[in-house]
């Protein structure tokens, strides 16, 4: 292998050369953690020596390049180190803007490391970022300037376009948001009032400290490894872990796809498809990363893989000729994923679902993802929804009844297994992935047996009736909650009471319900009265009327309820024509509800 290894100052690295971050590279993704570390790396190297503040030697890690660093005749491609190179440029752009408040000549000198001039006086960018597109150029590589009268002007005329875009964060891609955040982070850090403690401690002016920060970065070093042979660089890249945010398997898969799907005329299909995937996932309202989504996608179709195995398994399984098709399927899946788990009602309206079916389906999704926090269930749900919505024309459409029924089975299982008894999830992912792959490959004739067999697996994992009853008895509900634990308990208690009413009353279309404390909440003994044995599901308007009245006074209000669980309560605790219910009855009532729920829900899973 023919390559060069050489230390270089940042000032020399960013002089008279153009670097290219290719389209296949990972998008800029540094967040507050990495930016704080970077800022502390610079600020922390300033040391006091004999009463003066001096810079220190500092090493920013290794970067890997394709190209000729001695006599470059074309842009030098960055294979590894793009996150740091982008951050260097953002920091210097912010520093130049900060110097404009002090002295324009200082701002111009720093700007030379962002935009340089060739021997003919023509400007060129030091860093060309193909992943960030025009936003990086307009936001970071165009600057404020001072006119002949010494007054600040607005940004370049086309910068107004960027400002308008930034009015709505949702219009920005994840990468653009990171770039915007990084620039504003450094602008704030460099403000005089935010540096006040250091200025006072060392008796420095704002200009002096900014110059020290400039010198600290520019005099720091990296080691570059470069070769004009791409094969040599790729071998080195796969064997070196550089300082910075390490590449995920998905980054490496993206690099692999883009290096093969390199046609960009008449349009860059691979890049456009990748951007659509990123844009789709950015619309998801819950916590999901591209990496997690991709892993779920992969293991639900191909093979069980840890995150670190995904790249190796991708290269082994997917033929290079199929890369673009693979990417296009991933795009379709990401679009459907967001619609399903954002509970987009239009997704099923086009299939002529009733409002009742849509609301029931979306309620199950809410329970699984929000109430029970079961992300693994997404493996199965996505594959089933893909089979129903036919995003792969090679796979036959499944029936709505199968889809709705199976999602309800997952809800039932996870209520008993996780929500109440907090049983371990480590047994589930492999089972879910195995079943997802069977569903993905099955014919419509094979599918019912696959789902039935899986339900039997779930039934075998159910907690005992005794364990469920014991844990159910610990549920509580309190109106004023602060901790996450209490909020979670409220959700599960509310779900349990709703489910009890659904089964007792045979009504799954409940609206306008609320949780009522039968014996009013008390500051003297909140733990007891907040227990689920003292809770009842009641129409909201009746709950408002009941307020903190006595149980005897509430009887008249309860009689106006249409809910079956309220009627059951009145029938159970009415003795000699009067409701007789006190704290001693909580245990009996919660035990009855727990056994009733366990028996009915577990039977549904059989």
N, C-alpha and C positions, 0 to 999 in steps of 0.2 A: 504493500500500500504506500502511495506517495502522498504525504501530508506534512503540514507545518504546525508546530506547536510553539507559541510565542506569547509572552506577557506584553500587554500594551496598556498605556494610560487611556482613560476614557476620553481625554482631550484629543489624543491621536486617533483613537477609534472613530470618533465622530468628525473627522477632518477630511475634506476633499474626496470622500467616497460616498456612494449610494448603496444602502442596504435594502434588501427586499424581503418582506415577510410574505411568503407565497400564499396563495389562496387555500392550500390544503392544510395550513397550520392551524393550531388551536387559536380560537378567538382570545382577545385580551380578557383576562378574568380576575385580575387582582382586585381584592376587596380590602376592607379596612385593616384586617390582620396583616396582610402582606405590605400594605402601604405604611402602616405604623412601624413595622420592622425596618422597612427601607429608610424611613425618616430617622428612626433611632440610629440606624447604621451610620448615617451622615452626621447627625448632630452629636452622636456619642464619640466620634473620633476627634472632635475638637478638644484639645487639652491645654491646660495652663502650664507654661514653661517660663520661669523667671519673670513672672508678672505679665507675660504676653500670651495671647491665645493663638495656638498653632494648629495646623492640620496634621493628620497622621496618615501613614500608609494604610491602605485598606484594599481588600481583595473581594471583588463581587462575583467570583466564581468563574466558570468556564462557559464559553459560547462556541458553537460549532457552525462552521460556515462552508459554503460551496463557492469558490471563486478565487481570484488572484488578489491577495491583499497588498502585494508590492506594486504591481502595475495594473490596477483594475481598468478594464476597458468596457465593462458592463456591470450592472448591479450585482452585488455580492449577496447570495441567498442565505438567509438565516435558517438553519435546521433546528438548532436549539439555542435558546436565549432570547426569544422574541418578547417574552414577558418583561424581562429586565431592560431590553433595548427600547421597548415602548415606554416603560416607566422613566428611563433616562430622558427621553424626548419630552414627555409630559412635564416632568419636573423642570427641565430647562425652559420650556415654554412659559410655565407659571413664574419661574424666577425672572425671566426677561420682562414679563408684565409687571412684576413687583418693582423692578429697577426703574421702570418708566416714571414712577412716582418720585424718584430720587434724581436720576441722571440718565438722559437718553443714550449717551455714548456707552454706558455700562450695559444697558438693555440691548443695544445693537451687537455688542461683542458676544453676549450670551446667545443671541439669536443666530449667530453664525454657526452654532452647533445644531441648529434646527433646520435652517435654510442657508445654504452656502452659495458661493458664486464660482463659476469656472473661470479660466483665464480670459475668456471673452466677455466677462461681466454678466453672464447669463445665470439666473438663479436656478438651483435645483434642490430637491428635498434630500436630506441625509437619510431619512427612513421612509421608505415607501411601504405602506401597509395595505396589502391586497385583501385582508380579511375584514378590515374596518371600513373600507370604501371611502367615500367622500367625507363622511362625518369626521374622521380623524384628521384629514387634511384641513377642513374648514374650522374645526374646533381648536386644534392644537398647532397647526402649521400656518395659520394666518394670524396677524397680530394687530394690536393697537399701535397707532403711530401719532406723532405730534406734528401739527402743521406749522407754518412759518410764524404764526403768532404765538406759538408755545402753548396752544390749547389742545386738550385731548379731543380726538375725533371719535366718532362711533366706529364700530367694527367695519371691516370691508363690506361693501354693499350686499354681497351674497351671504355674509354672516348672519344677516337678519333672518334668512331662511332657517339657519340652525337654531337661532333663538326661538323662532316660532315653533319649531319641532319640539324643543325642550319644554314648551309650555305643558305638554301632555306626556308624562313619563311613559305611558303605555305605547306611544308611537315609536319609542326607541327600542332597539334590540338590546339583548343582555349585554353584548359587547359595548355598544354605545353608552349604555348606562354606566358601565365600569369606567370607560374613558372619561365621561362627564364627572363621575364621582372622584376619580383620581385627580383631575385637574382642579376641581373645587377644593379637594382635600389639601393640596399643596398651596393653593392661593391663600387659604385660611391659615395654614401653618406659618406662612411667610409674612403675614401681616405684623406690623410693628407692635400692636397691642398684645398679640399672642406670643410675642418673643420678649415681652417686657421683663420677665424674671431673669432671663439670661443677660439681657442688655444691662440691667441694673447690677447684677452680680459681677460682671466683668468690665463694667463701665465702658460699654461699646455703644456706638451709634448704630442705627438701623442699617445704614449703608455698609458699615464695617462688618457686621454680622452676615449680611447677605453675601458679601464678597468672600468671606470665610467658607460659607456653605457652598458657594460656587466652586471655590478652589478645592474643597474637600472632595466633591464629586469628580471634578475634572482630573484631579491628581490620583484618584483611586485607579485600581487596575482590574482588568480581567485577563484571563488566558484564552486566546483564541486557538482553536484547532481548525485548520482550513485545508482544503484540497480542491483541485479542479476536477477531480473524479468523483462523481456522485456516489458510485458504489462504495468507495472507500469511506466517504462521510457517513453513509447509512450504517455501515458496520460499526464505526466508532459510536455513532448515536445510540445504537441499541445496547451498547455496553457501558455507557457513562450516565451517571445520575448527577446532573448539574444542580448547583444551588438555585433555589427558586421553587416554584410550584410544580411538582412533578407531573409528568404527562399521565393521563389516565389511559386505560385501554381504548376508550372511545376516541380520544385524541389520535392515538396511533392508527386506529381503524380508519378514521377520517383521512389521515395522511396517506394511508395505503390506497384508499379509493381514489383520492384526488390525483395521486401520482400516476395511476393507471388511466382514469377517466380525465385525460388532460386536454381534450378538445374544448376550446372556448369560442370557436367561430362555427356557425353564426351566433351561437350563444353558449354560455357555460352551464350546461345542464346539471352537472354534479354540484356546483356551487349553489345554483339556484334552488335545487332540491334540498340541499343541506340547510340553506337559509330558511326555507319553508318549514322544515322540521323544527329548527330553533324557534322560529316565530310561533309555531303551533304550541309548543310546550311553554313558551313564555306567557301564554294566555291562561294556563292552568291556575286555578285559584288555590290549590292546595300545595303541600310541600313535595315537589318531585324534581329531581335533577335529570338532566339529559342522560347521565350515566346510569341512574337507576332505571329510568324508562327503557333504555337500550338493553340493559341486562334482563329485565322482565320480558322484553320482546324476544330476546335471543333464547332464553331458557324455556319459553313457552312454545318454541317451534323446533329448536335444534338439539340442545343438550344442556345438562346441568353444568354450570360454569361459575366459578368465583369471579370477582371483578378482575383479578389479575390474569385469569385464564382466557378472557374474552378475545383478546387480540390473537393469541395463538390459535384458538378454536375457529375464529373467523377465517384466518388464512388457510386453515386446513379444510374447512367445510365449503367456503364460497369460491367458485371459479371466477377468475379475473374477468371473463367475458360476461359474467352475471352481476358485476358490481353495480352498474347503474340501475338495473332492475331491482336489486336488493335495496338500494337506496330509495327507490320510488315506492316500494312496498312499505318501507319504514316511514316514509312521509305519510302515506295513507293511514297507517296505523296510528301515528302521532296525532293526526287530525281527529280520528275517531276517539282516541283515548281522551283527548281534552273535552270533546262533546259529551262523552259518557260520564266522566267524573266531574265535569262542571254542571252536570244534570241539565243539559240543553233539551228542553221539551220538544223543540222542532225536529230533533233527530228521529223521534218515533212518530210524530204527527204525520210525517210523509208516508208512513206505513199504515196510516189510519188507525192508530191506537186510540182508545178512549182516554179521556182525561183521567179517569179513575185508574186505568192501567199504568199510565205514565207516572202519576203521582205515587202509586204503590212501588213501582220500579225505582224511582228516584229516592223514595224514602229508604228503601233497602240499601241503596248506594250510600246515602247519608249515614245510616246506622253503621255500616261496615267501615267506612273510611273516617268519619268524624266522631261518632260516638264510641265505637269499639277500637278504632285506630289499627285496623287490620289491613296493611298495605299488600300483604301476600295475596289477598283475595283478588287483587287487580289482575293477576296472572290469568285466572280463569275467566273473569268477567270480560276482559278485553278479547280473549279468543272467541268466546261465545258471541259477543256483539259483532265481531268481525264475520263470523259465520252467518249471523242473522242479516247484517247489512251488506254482505257479499262484496267486501273490498278486494277479495281475490277471486276472480271469475272462474278459477279452476275448482273452487270449493262450492258445493251446493248449499242453498239457503236452508237454515233450520227453522222450525216453527216457533212462533211467539210463545206458545204455551210452555215449550221446553225452556226457553230463555228465562221467562218470568219465574217459573217454578224452581229452577235451579238457583237463581239469585236469592229467592226466599229461603231455600235450604241452607245456603251459606249464612244468611242472616240468623236463622235459627241456631245453627251450630255455634257460631261465634258468640251469640248471646249466652248460651250455656257454658261454653268452653272458656271464653276470654272475659266477657263483660262482667260476669258474676264470680267465676272461680279463678280468674287470672292464671289459667293453665299455661304451660310453656309453649312458645311458638316454634321452637327449634325442630319439632317433629313435622311441621306443616309444609315448609317451602318446597322440599323435595317431592312430597306427595302432590302438591299443587302443580309443580312444574311437570311432573310425569303425566298427570291427568290432562293438563293443558295441551301437551304434545299429542296425546291420544285424540283429544277433541279436534285439534287442528287438522289431523290426518284422516279422521274417521269419515266414513260415508254416513248418510242420514240413517241408514238401516242399522249401522253399528252404534250410533250415538246413544240411544236410550240405555243400552246395557252398560256402556262406559259410565254414564252419569249415575245409574243405579248402583253400580259397583263402588263408585266413589262415595256415594251417600252411605253405603254400608261401612266403608272405611271410617267415615266421620262418626257414625253411630258408635263404632267400637272405641273411639277415643273419648266419648262423652264422660264427664265427671259423674260420680255416683250421685244418687238422689240426695243422700244425707249431706254430702259436701256442698251441693247446690243450695239446699235449704239453710244450712249453717251460714254460708256467705251472703245469701239473700237477706238474712235477718240483720246484717250489718249496714244495709243501705239506708241512706238518710237524705233529707231534702231541706235546705234552708234558703230563705229568700235572699238574704244578704250573704254573698260569697265573695271571697277574694282569692283564695289559693286555687291553683289548678286542680288539686286533688278534690276540693269541695265542688268545683264546677263540674268535674268529671262525674262525681257521685250524683250530682243533681241530674245530669243527662241520663245516667243509667236508671235512676229511680223513676224519672219521668217516662222513659221508654218502657220500663217494667209495668207501670200503672196503665199506660196506654195499651200495652199488649194484653194485659189482663182484661181490659174493657173490650178489646177487639174480639177476644176469644169468648168471653161471657156473652157479649151482645151480638156477635157475628157481624160486626161492622168495622170495615177497614178504611172507611172514609171519614175519619174524625177530623173536625175542624173546630177552632175556637175553644179548645179545652185548656184547663189549667190544673195546677196541683193545689189541693186544699188540705190544710191541717184540720183534722176533725176536732181535736182538742187544740185550741189556739196556741200559737207560739208563745213561749214564756221565757223571760230573761232568767228566771229562777232555776229552771230545769230544762235548758234547750236540748240537751242530748237525747232525752227521752221523747219529747214531743216531736222532734225532727225525724224520728225513726220511721221507716216505711210502714210499720204497723199502724201508724197514726195518719197515713196519707190516703187520699181518695182522689180519683179523677173526676172533675166537675166542670160543667160549662163555666166559662170565664165570667159571664154576667151574674151567675148564681154565686160564684166564689166571692165576687165583690160585695154581694148582699150579705153573705155569711160572715165575712170579715172576722172579727174576734168575738163573735157571740158564743154563748154556751152551747153545748151539744143539744140540750133540750130546745133552745131557741132555733137551732139550725134545722131541726127536723122538718119544720114547715117548708123551709127553702129546699131541702133535699128532695121532698116529695114532688117538686116541680121539675126535677131532672129527668131527662130522657135516657140517661145512661144506665145500663144494666148493672154495672158494678155498684152504683149508688142504691138501686133497688135491693140488690143482694145484701148490702150492708144494713139497710133498714130492716129487712126480713130477719137477718141473723141476730141483730142486737136489740130488737124490740121485745120487751118483756112486760107483760101486764099493761100493754097499751102505751108504754113509755120507752124511749131509747135509753138503754143503760150501757154506757161505754166509758171506760176509764183506762188509766195507764196499765192496769193489770191485764187488759184485753189485747194489748199490742202484740204480745208474743203469739197468742192464738191466731190472730188475724194474719200476721205476716207468714206464719207457718202454713196456714191454709193457702194463701196466695202463692207461696213458693212451690208447694207440692202440686197445686193446680197447674201452674205454668210449666213446671218440669215435665209433668205427665203428658200434657197436650203437645208441647213443643218437641219433646223427644219422640213421641208417637208420629209426628209429622215427618220426622227424619227416617223412620223405619221403611 
